């Protein structure tokens, strides 16, 4: 009996102590945006020694916040800065964003206080870049951080959607929440419900690595037993309206999941806006292409080209005259470059799948690839593809005529289902293994002194990207 009584007292003491140590939640601390950037310890120590603890803390905080303006590059081969400004002002007005561009709330520090850019943006939401030669660059003003009332009531937490870290970073720059970025959602969320949006940041796992630790489709109860409940304190990026039910969020493969109408940082979204006329790009990347000083008719090599922002900037500065060779070692990334070049109607860009570490070709190798022939071949394929598209409206009739002629000449009967399949096959073209241009071009490299200019730039390490909510794995070494 004594042992049983002692055990009961011990369990009661443990239960009492665990209850008292449970963190109490202050809504103002939880439902806000105050992230702490996680670094690799070795890298963090290196920077602290280099900058000092206080200055490095300021740098880390600034990295978690988006710029107070969006930088837009105008495709001067299609439009002008003045024309784009007029169109963007109209779009901003239609979206009701122009009223947001003249105020700022919250305790955040404005990174541009007193700067010429900040002074210029006081005159309107869109201004041209004042740097000589960069008049084709526009700055679109945003605001933030804003204080948001998420409607927290004790015992009745707001409905919530957790998004991946990369999705959250995009939302902070003005994007909507798309279906692939949704990780978890509260129960009983229906279309039209107002939801709080929080970010899932990578955490240390038992193996010493980093992982989100949330299974996609997890049901949130708003309780402290939810996955990484306390780790999400201060990681709320805004409020929005669910565009589909909870079941729809995890059944759909694409589309907007949450329409973000109340953001911590309010920057206009440029998704599907003036496609081909403008390109959203950070100023350091634009300056990189400008510093290269490309000229019409030159042969230029971009050694780390994906996703194609600087590549297309160089092509526009060349007036789309000459040859710009763009390399990347990933098949999909090369296709991204091709897609962007086509969107901006640029024809001087030739893409290759190639590791730049193997880009130098020795003189004693067999000259089995001629760049000019490749370029001509690509041009021929594009002409052939466009010709096929132009003649597409005749495919159905041609297919039916062929079948009709075959039957009249004593051929076997062909069912309507087979005719429909033949139509689809002719309309869609051959499969990937047989189609022309379905695979990206490979290259064995280039001889020394083959190019007038070569771009291999530091921004390809993603140092210029903001915001960043996690860098624990991005920089493993301080060099």
LOKOLGU-667336 format. One line per field, with one value per residue (C-alpha): residue number from 1; residue in one letter; chain; y, z, x. Coordinates in nm, 2 decimals, always signed. Layout:
BEGIN
resi	NUM,...
resn	a,...
chain	A,...
c2	Y,...
c3	Z,...
c1	X,...
***
This chain:
BEGIN
resi	1,2,3,4,5,6,7,8,9,10,11,12,13,14,15,16,17,18,19,20,21,22,23,24,25,26,27,28,29,30,31,32,33,34,35,36,37,38,39,40,41,42,43,44,45,46,47,48,49,50,51,52,53,54,55,56,57,58,59,60,61,62,63,64,65,66,67,68,69,70,71,72,73,74,75,76,77,78,79,80,81,82,83,84,85,86,87,88,89,90,91,92,93,94,95,96,97,98,99,100,101,102,103,104,105,106,107,108,109,110,111,112,113,114,115,116,117,118,119,120,121,122,123,124,125,126,127,128,129,130,131,132,133,134,135,136,137,138,139,140,141,142,143,144,145,146,147,148,149,150,151,152,153,154,155,156,157,158,159,160,161,162,163,164,165,166,167,168,169,170,171,172,173,174,175,176,177,178,179,180,181,182,183,184,185,186,187,188,189,190,191,192,193,194,195,196,197,198,199,200,201,202,203,204,205,206,207,208,209,210,211,212,213,214,215,216,217,218,219,220,221,222,223,224,225,226,227,228,229,230,231,232,233,234,235,236,237,238,239,240,241,242,243,244,245,246,247,248,249,250,251,252,253,254,255,256,257,258,259,260,261,262,263,264,265,266,267,268,269,270,271,272,273,274,275,276,277,278,279,280,281,282,283,284,285,286,287,288,289,290,291,292,293,294,295,296,297,298,299,300,301,302,303,304,305,306,307,308,309,310,311,312,313,314,315,316,317,318,319,320,321,322,323,324,325,326,327,328,329,330,331,332,333,334,335,336,337,338,339,340,341,342,343,344,345,346,347,348,349,350,351,352,353,354,355,356,357,358,359,360,361,362,363,364,365,366,367,368,369,370,371,372,373,374,375,376,377,378,379,380,381,382,383,384,385,386,387,388,389,390,391,392,393,394,395,396,397,398,399,400,401,402,403,404,405,406,407,408,409,410,411,412,413,414,415,416,417,418,419,420,421,422,423,424,425,426,427,428,429,430,431,432,433,434,435,436,437,438,439,440,441,442,443,444,445,446,447,448,449,450,451,452,453,454,455,456,457,458,459,460,461,462,463,464,465,466,467,468,469,470,471,472,473,474,475,476,477,478,479
resn	x,x,x,x,x,x,x,x,x,x,x,x,x,x,x,x,x,x,x,x,x,x,x,x,x,x,x,x,x,x,x,x,x,x,x,x,x,x,x,x,x,x,x,x,x,x,x,x,x,x,x,x,x,x,x,x,x,x,x,x,x,x,x,x,x,x,x,x,x,x,x,x,x,x,x,x,x,x,x,x,x,x,x,x,x,x,x,x,x,x,x,x,x,x,x,x,x,x,x,x,x,x,x,x,x,x,x,x,x,x,x,x,x,x,x,x,x,x,x,x,x,x,x,x,x,x,x,x,x,x,x,x,x,x,x,x,x,x,x,x,x,x,x,x,x,x,x,x,x,x,x,x,x,x,x,x,x,x,x,x,x,x,x,x,x,x,x,x,x,x,x,x,x,x,x,x,x,x,x,x,x,x,x,x,x,x,x,x,x,x,x,x,x,x,x,x,x,x,x,x,x,x,x,x,x,x,x,x,x,x,x,x,x,x,x,x,x,x,x,x,x,x,x,x,x,x,x,x,x,x,x,x,x,x,x,x,x,x,x,x,x,x,x,x,x,x,x,x,x,x,x,x,x,x,x,x,x,x,x,x,x,x,x,x,x,x,x,x,x,x,x,x,x,x,x,x,x,x,x,x,x,x,x,x,x,x,x,x,x,x,x,x,x,x,x,x,x,x,x,x,x,x,x,x,x,x,x,x,x,x,x,x,x,x,x,x,x,x,x,x,x,x,x,x,x,x,x,x,x,x,x,x,x,x,x,x,x,x,x,x,x,x,x,x,x,x,x,x,x,x,x,x,x,x,x,x,x,x,x,x,x,x,x,x,x,x,x,x,x,x,x,x,x,x,x,x,x,x,x,x,x,x,x,x,x,x,x,x,x,x,x,x,x,x,x,x,x,x,x,x,x,x,x,x,x,x,x,x,x,x,x,x,x,x,x,x,x,x,x,x,x,x,x,x,x,x,x,x,x,x,x,x,x,x,x,x,x,x,x,x,x,x,x,x,x,x,x,x,x,x,x,x,x,x,x,x,x,x,x,x,x,x,x,x,x,x,x,x,x,x,x,x,x,x,x,x,x,x,x
chain	A,A,A,A,A,A,A,A,A,A,A,A,A,A,A,A,A,A,A,A,A,A,A,A,A,A,A,A,A,A,A,A,A,A,A,A,A,A,A,A,A,A,A,A,A,A,A,A,A,A,A,A,A,A,A,A,A,A,A,A,A,A,A,A,A,A,A,A,A,A,A,A,A,A,A,A,A,A,A,A,A,A,A,A,A,A,A,A,A,A,A,A,A,A,A,A,A,A,A,A,A,A,A,A,A,A,A,A,A,A,A,A,A,A,A,A,A,A,A,A,A,A,A,A,A,A,A,A,A,A,A,A,A,A,A,A,A,A,A,A,A,A,A,A,A,A,A,A,A,A,A,A,A,A,A,A,A,A,A,A,A,A,A,A,A,A,A,A,A,A,A,A,A,A,A,A,A,A,A,A,A,A,A,A,A,A,A,A,A,A,A,A,A,A,A,A,A,A,A,A,A,A,A,A,A,A,A,A,A,A,A,A,A,A,A,A,A,A,A,A,A,A,A,A,A,A,A,A,A,A,A,A,A,A,A,A,A,A,A,A,A,A,A,A,A,A,A,A,A,A,A,A,A,A,A,A,A,A,A,A,A,A,A,A,A,A,A,A,A,A,A,A,A,A,A,A,A,A,A,A,A,A,A,A,A,A,A,A,A,A,A,A,A,A,A,A,A,A,A,A,A,A,A,A,A,A,A,A,A,A,A,A,A,A,A,A,A,A,A,A,A,A,A,A,A,A,A,A,A,A,A,A,A,A,A,A,A,A,A,A,A,A,A,A,A,A,A,A,A,A,A,A,A,A,A,A,A,A,A,A,A,A,A,A,A,A,A,A,A,A,A,A,A,A,A,A,A,A,A,A,A,A,A,A,A,A,A,A,A,A,A,A,A,A,A,A,A,A,A,A,A,A,A,A,A,A,A,A,A,A,A,A,A,A,A,A,A,A,A,A,A,A,A,A,A,A,A,A,A,A,A,A,A,A,A,A,A,A,A,A,A,A,A,A,A,A,A,A,A,A,A,A,A,A,A,A,A,A,A,A,A,A,A,A,A,A,A,A,A,A,A,A,A,A,A,A,A,A,A
c2	+0.00,+0.24,+0.18,+0.24,+0.56,+0.68,+0.61,+0.80,+1.10,+1.08,+1.08,+1.36,+1.57,+1.50,+1.59,+1.92,+2.01,+1.93,+2.14,+2.44,+2.43,+2.43,+2.76,+3.01,+3.16,+3.53,+3.60,+3.91,+3.69,+3.40,+3.57,+3.80,+3.80,+3.80,+3.51,+3.42,+3.32,+2.98,+2.95,+2.67,+2.73,+2.74,+3.00,+3.20,+3.21,+3.32,+3.61,+3.72,+3.74,+3.94,+4.18,+4.17,+4.02,+4.33,+4.41,+4.05,+4.04,+4.34,+4.17,+3.84,+4.03,+4.22,+3.90,+3.77,+4.07,+4.15,+4.46,+4.76,+4.78,+4.54,+4.59,+4.54,+4.52,+4.64,+4.44,+4.74,+4.54,+4.51,+4.82,+5.14,+5.23,+5.51,+5.27,+5.00,+5.26,+5.36,+5.00,+4.90,+5.21,+5.10,+4.74,+4.86,+5.08,+4.80,+4.57,+4.84,+4.84,+5.21,+5.31,+5.07,+5.23,+5.55,+5.43,+5.19,+5.03,+4.82,+4.84,+4.75,+4.97,+5.12,+5.01,+5.31,+5.60,+5.91,+5.73,+5.88,+5.59,+5.64,+6.01,+5.93,+5.68,+5.95,+6.10,+5.79,+5.41,+5.36,+5.54,+5.49,+5.39,+5.70,+5.52,+5.64,+5.37,+5.18,+5.39,+5.06,+4.95,+5.04,+5.04,+4.96,+5.06,+4.82,+4.87,+4.68,+4.53,+4.56,+4.45,+4.20,+4.10,+3.73,+3.71,+3.50,+3.42,+3.21,+2.86,+2.93,+2.98,+3.10,+2.86,+2.81,+2.70,+2.61,+2.66,+2.55,+2.78,+2.85,+2.93,+3.17,+3.35,+3.40,+3.52,+3.78,+3.91,+3.94,+3.60,+3.41,+3.08,+2.80,+2.45,+2.28,+2.50,+2.40,+2.15,+2.14,+2.29,+2.32,+2.09,+2.20,+2.47,+2.55,+2.77,+3.13,+3.09,+3.34,+3.16,+3.26,+3.16,+3.05,+2.91,+2.58,+2.62,+2.34,+2.20,+1.98,+1.61,+1.32,+1.24,+1.59,+1.70,+1.96,+1.88,+2.05,+1.75,+1.80,+1.54,+1.71,+1.68,+1.71,+1.82,+2.12,+2.14,+2.47,+2.29,+2.28,+1.92,+2.03,+1.97,+2.23,+2.44,+2.66,+2.67,+2.85,+3.14,+3.46,+3.30,+3.42,+3.60,+3.71,+3.63,+3.52,+3.36,+2.99,+2.94,+2.57,+2.34,+2.15,+1.83,+2.03,+2.17,+1.83,+1.68,+1.95,+1.96,+2.33,+2.66,+2.93,+2.78,+3.10,+3.45,+3.66,+3.98,+4.09,+4.06,+4.15,+4.29,+4.43,+4.42,+4.39,+4.05,+4.04,+3.69,+3.68,+4.06,+4.21,+3.88,+3.93,+4.30,+4.30,+4.07,+4.08,+4.08,+4.19,+4.50,+4.33,+4.08,+4.36,+4.55,+4.23,+4.21,+4.59,+4.57,+4.30,+4.57,+4.34,+4.47,+4.39,+4.11,+3.97,+3.61,+3.58,+3.29,+3.28,+2.99,+2.96,+3.08,+2.93,+3.05,+3.30,+3.64,+3.77,+3.58,+3.76,+4.09,+4.04,+3.95,+4.27,+4.48,+4.31,+4.42,+4.05,+4.06,+3.82,+3.49,+3.43,+3.08,+2.99,+2.68,+2.48,+2.13,+2.05,+1.95,+2.12,+2.44,+2.46,+2.43,+2.71,+2.94,+2.84,+2.91,+3.26,+3.35,+3.25,+3.45,+3.76,+3.69,+3.66,+3.46,+3.51,+3.27,+2.92,+2.69,+2.38,+2.13,+2.13,+2.14,+2.45,+2.27,+2.07,+2.37,+2.41,+2.19,+2.08,+2.15,+1.78,+1.67,+1.57,+1.87,+1.68,+1.96,+2.29,+2.57,+2.74,+2.42,+2.37,+2.71,+2.66,+2.33,+2.48,+2.76,+2.50,+2.30,+2.62,+2.71,+2.35,+2.36,+2.69,+2.57,+2.26,+2.47,+2.70,+2.40,+2.25,+2.35,+2.12,+1.81,+1.68,+1.71,+1.55,+1.26,+1.19,+1.22,+0.97,+0.72,+0.77,+0.72,+0.40,+0.25,+0.34,+0.17,-0.15,-0.09,-0.22,-0.04,+0.20,+0.28,+0.63,+0.57,+0.50,+0.81,+1.02,+0.87,+0.95,+1.31,+1.35,+1.20,+1.43,+1.74,+1.68,+1.56,+1.26,+1.15,+1.29,+1.04,+1.11,+1.48,+1.74,+1.98,+1.76,+1.72,+2.00,+2.02,+1.88,+2.03,+1.89,+2.24,+2.53,+2.61,+2.88,+3.24,+3.14,+3.43,+3.80,+3.81,+3.56,+3.59,+3.39,+3.60,+3.59,+3.64,+3.29,+3.18,+3.33,+3.59,+3.86,+3.67,+3.81,+3.72,+3.42,+3.24,+2.96,+2.93,+2.64,+2.42,+2.68,+2.78,+2.49,+2.66,+3.02,+3.01
c3	+0.00,+0.09,-0.25,-0.43,-0.24,-0.31,-0.68,-0.69,-0.52,-0.77,-1.07,-0.93,-0.88,-1.23,-1.38,-1.18,-1.29,-1.66,-1.64,-1.49,-1.75,-2.05,-2.23,-2.21,-2.53,-2.58,-2.90,-2.98,-2.97,-3.17,-3.43,-3.58,-3.81,-3.62,-3.76,-3.64,-3.92,-3.87,-3.99,-4.01,-3.68,-3.85,-4.09,-3.82,-3.61,-3.91,-3.98,-3.61,-3.60,-3.93,-3.86,-3.48,-3.31,-3.32,-3.69,-3.79,-3.60,-3.81,-4.13,-4.04,-3.96,-4.28,-4.48,-4.35,-4.49,-4.85,-5.01,-4.97,-5.35,-5.65,-5.93,-6.28,-6.60,-6.92,-7.24,-7.46,-7.78,-7.71,-7.52,-7.35,-6.98,-7.01,-7.17,-6.91,-6.63,-6.76,-6.79,-6.44,-6.28,-6.44,-6.32,-5.97,-5.96,-6.07,-5.80,-5.54,-5.45,-5.51,-5.17,-5.00,-5.15,-4.94,-4.58,-4.36,-4.02,-3.77,-3.60,-3.90,-4.01,-4.35,-4.53,-4.77,-4.53,-4.67,-4.99,-5.33,-5.42,-5.12,-5.20,-5.56,-5.45,-5.24,-5.57,-5.69,-5.66,-5.97,-6.07,-6.32,-6.20,-6.17,-6.25,-6.59,-6.85,-6.65,-6.74,-6.85,-6.48,-6.28,-5.91,-5.78,-5.42,-5.14,-4.77,-4.45,-4.20,-4.12,-3.80,-3.87,-3.64,-3.69,-3.47,-3.19,-2.91,-2.61,-2.67,-3.04,-3.24,-3.60,-3.89,-4.03,-4.33,-4.31,-4.62,-4.71,-4.65,-5.02,-5.06,-4.77,-4.91,-5.24,-5.06,-4.88,-5.22,-5.34,-5.47,-5.38,-5.20,-5.46,-5.40,-5.42,-5.13,-4.88,-4.62,-4.35,-4.29,-4.01,-4.00,-4.15,-4.37,-4.66,-4.96,-4.87,-4.51,-4.37,-4.27,-4.11,-4.31,-4.13,-4.25,-4.18,-4.14,-4.15,-3.81,-3.69,-3.71,-3.49,-3.77,-3.75,-4.08,-4.15,-4.24,-4.23,-4.02,-4.14,-4.35,-4.63,-4.55,-4.17,-3.99,-3.76,-3.44,-3.31,-3.01,-2.86,-2.98,-3.35,-3.53,-3.45,-3.27,-3.07,-3.35,-3.56,-3.32,-3.50,-3.84,-3.96,-4.29,-4.34,-4.38,-4.68,-4.82,-4.90,-5.26,-5.20,-4.92,-4.71,-4.92,-5.24,-5.12,-5.11,-5.41,-5.66,-5.82,-5.91,-5.88,-5.61,-5.27,-5.06,-5.20,-4.98,-4.91,-4.59,-4.59,-4.35,-4.65,-4.93,-5.27,-5.59,-5.75,-6.11,-6.18,-6.54,-6.57,-6.90,-7.00,-7.23,-7.17,-6.82,-6.60,-6.22,-6.14,-5.85,-5.92,-5.87,-6.15,-6.38,-6.30,-6.37,-6.73,-6.77,-6.64,-6.90,-7.17,-7.44,-7.80,-8.11,-8.32,-8.05,-7.94,-7.57,-7.32,-7.01,-6.81,-6.54,-6.72,-6.55,-6.50,-6.77,-6.62,-6.69,-7.02,-7.15,-7.01,-7.21,-7.52,-7.50,-7.45,-7.77,-7.95,-8.02,-8.27,-8.24,-8.06,-7.69,-7.57,-7.25,-7.05,-6.76,-6.65,-6.58,-6.86,-6.70,-6.63,-6.99,-7.09,-6.85,-7.03,-7.37,-7.24,-7.11,-7.43,-7.63,-7.40,-7.46,-7.84,-7.83,-8.11,-8.05,-7.75,-7.81,-7.51,-7.42,-7.14,-7.02,-6.69,-6.71,-6.54,-6.87,-7.10,-7.23,-7.53,-7.62,-7.97,-8.04,-8.01,-8.31,-8.43,-8.45,-8.34,-8.52,-8.34,-8.65,-8.78,-8.45,-8.46,-8.82,-8.72,-8.43,-8.65,-8.90,-8.62,-8.50,-8.85,-8.90,-8.57,-8.64,-8.99,-8.84,-8.60,-8.87,-9.07,-8.76,-8.86,-9.16,-8.97,-8.89,-9.25,-9.38,-9.14,-9.24,-9.61,-9.58,-9.40,-9.66,-9.95,-9.79,-9.76,-10.12,-10.24,-10.07,-9.73,-9.40,-9.21,-8.95,-8.65,-8.54,-8.21,-8.42,-8.63,-8.31,-8.18,-8.52,-8.50,-8.15,-8.26,-8.56,-8.35,-8.06,-8.26,-8.20,-7.86,-7.67,-7.80,-8.17,-8.17,-8.28,-8.00,-7.73,-7.58,-7.51,-7.71,-7.56,-7.62,-7.59,-7.49,-7.67,-7.78,-7.60,-7.73,-7.88,-7.73,-7.71,-7.35,-7.08,-6.79,-6.47,-6.19,-5.81,-5.79,-5.92,-5.56,-5.47,-5.24,-5.37,-5.30,-5.03,-4.81,-4.67,-4.38,-4.36,-4.46,-4.24,-4.54,-4.81,-4.69,-4.54,-4.54,-4.48,-4.81
c1	+0.00,+0.28,+0.45,+0.13,+0.06,+0.42,+0.37,+0.04,+0.21,+0.50,+0.27,+0.06,+0.38,+0.50,+0.15,+0.15,+0.50,+0.43,+0.11,+0.29,+0.57,+0.33,+0.39,+0.11,+0.01,-0.01,-0.22,-0.01,+0.31,+0.17,-0.05,+0.22,+0.51,+0.85,+1.05,+1.40,+1.63,+1.80,+2.16,+2.41,+2.60,+2.94,+2.82,+2.65,+2.97,+3.17,+2.93,+2.91,+3.29,+3.29,+3.00,+2.95,+2.65,+2.43,+2.49,+2.45,+2.12,+2.00,+2.11,+1.93,+1.61,+1.62,+1.66,+1.33,+1.14,+1.06,+1.18,+0.94,+0.91,+0.90,+1.15,+1.01,+1.22,+1.04,+1.09,+1.19,+1.16,+0.78,+0.69,+0.82,+0.85,+0.59,+0.34,+0.39,+0.35,+0.01,-0.10,+0.03,-0.14,-0.47,-0.42,-0.33,-0.64,-0.87,-0.73,-0.79,-0.42,-0.35,-0.49,-0.25,+0.06,+0.06,+0.08,+0.27,+0.19,+0.37,+0.70,+0.92,+1.20,+1.17,+1.49,+1.47,+1.41,+1.58,+1.70,+1.64,+1.41,+1.19,+1.17,+1.07,+0.80,+0.63,+0.52,+0.34,+0.32,+0.54,+0.86,+1.14,+1.49,+1.71,+2.04,+2.16,+2.10,+1.84,+1.53,+1.37,+1.36,+1.05,+0.99,+0.64,+0.58,+0.45,+0.38,+0.43,+0.46,+0.09,-0.08,-0.35,-0.64,-0.68,-0.99,-0.85,-1.09,-0.98,-1.10,-1.19,-0.87,-0.91,-0.93,-0.58,-0.39,-0.02,+0.19,+0.54,+0.83,+0.88,+0.51,+0.53,+0.83,+0.64,+0.33,+0.54,+0.64,+0.28,+0.18,-0.13,-0.14,-0.15,-0.26,+0.08,+0.20,-0.07,+0.06,-0.21,-0.56,-0.81,-1.11,-1.44,-1.29,-1.53,-1.51,-1.54,-1.41,-1.16,-0.84,-0.51,-0.21,+0.11,+0.44,+0.60,+0.97,+1.23,+1.31,+1.59,+1.50,+1.65,+1.90,+2.05,+1.90,+1.63,+1.26,+0.92,+0.79,+0.43,+0.25,+0.06,-0.31,-0.27,-0.59,-0.53,-0.74,-0.61,-0.46,-0.12,-0.10,-0.09,+0.23,+0.50,+0.24,+0.48,+0.74,+0.48,+0.46,+0.54,+0.51,+0.17,+0.20,-0.16,-0.53,-0.72,-1.04,-1.04,-1.13,-1.22,-1.31,-1.06,-1.13,-1.08,-0.75,-0.59,-0.77,-0.68,-0.34,-0.33,-0.50,-0.54,-0.61,-0.63,-0.70,-0.47,-0.67,-0.51,-0.13,+0.15,+0.34,+0.13,+0.30,+0.10,+0.10,+0.25,+0.12,-0.01,+0.03,+0.15,+0.31,+0.60,+0.61,+0.75,+0.96,+0.98,+1.35,+1.58,+1.78,+2.12,+2.04,+1.94,+2.26,+2.46,+2.33,+2.39,+2.75,+2.82,+2.76,+2.64,+2.64,+2.44,+2.59,+2.82,+2.84,+2.79,+2.79,+2.57,+2.72,+2.45,+2.14,+1.83,+1.56,+1.65,+1.60,+1.95,+1.97,+1.66,+1.79,+2.11,+1.92,+1.71,+2.02,+2.16,+1.84,+1.79,+2.08,+2.37,+2.39,+2.34,+2.43,+2.26,+2.37,+2.23,+2.29,+1.92,+1.69,+1.38,+1.57,+1.68,+1.32,+1.23,+1.48,+1.33,+0.98,+1.07,+1.26,+0.95,+0.72,+0.94,+0.97,+1.35,+1.51,+1.88,+1.90,+2.04,+2.01,+2.21,+2.21,+2.57,+2.76,+2.98,+3.26,+3.29,+3.23,+3.58,+3.65,+4.00,+4.13,+4.21,+3.85,+3.65,+3.45,+3.13,+2.91,+2.90,+2.73,+2.61,+2.46,+2.29,+2.15,+2.02,+1.88,+1.69,+1.56,+1.44,+1.26,+1.09,+0.98,+0.85,+0.67,+0.50,+0.41,+0.25,+0.05,-0.07,-0.20,-0.36,-0.71,-0.69,-0.59,-0.94,-1.05,-0.73,-0.76,-1.12,-1.04,-0.75,-0.98,-1.25,-1.01,-0.87,-1.22,-1.31,-0.99,-1.09,-0.92,-1.05,-1.33,-1.20,-1.42,-1.51,-1.31,-1.00,-1.06,-1.08,-0.76,-0.59,-0.72,-0.57,-0.24,-0.22,-0.33,-0.09,+0.20,+0.43,+0.54,+0.84,+1.08,+0.99,+0.91,+1.15,+1.25,+1.10,+1.44,+1.68,+2.01,+2.32,+2.67,+3.02,+3.15,+3.32,+3.67,+3.86,+3.81,+3.47,+3.28,+3.30,+3.17,+3.10,+2.87,+2.93,+2.79,+2.77,+2.39,+2.34,+2.41,+2.08,+2.23,+2.00,+1.67,+1.45,+1.27,+1.44,+1.28,+1.54,+1.90,+2.01,+2.09,+2.15,+2.50,+2.67,+3.01,+3.12,+3.31
***
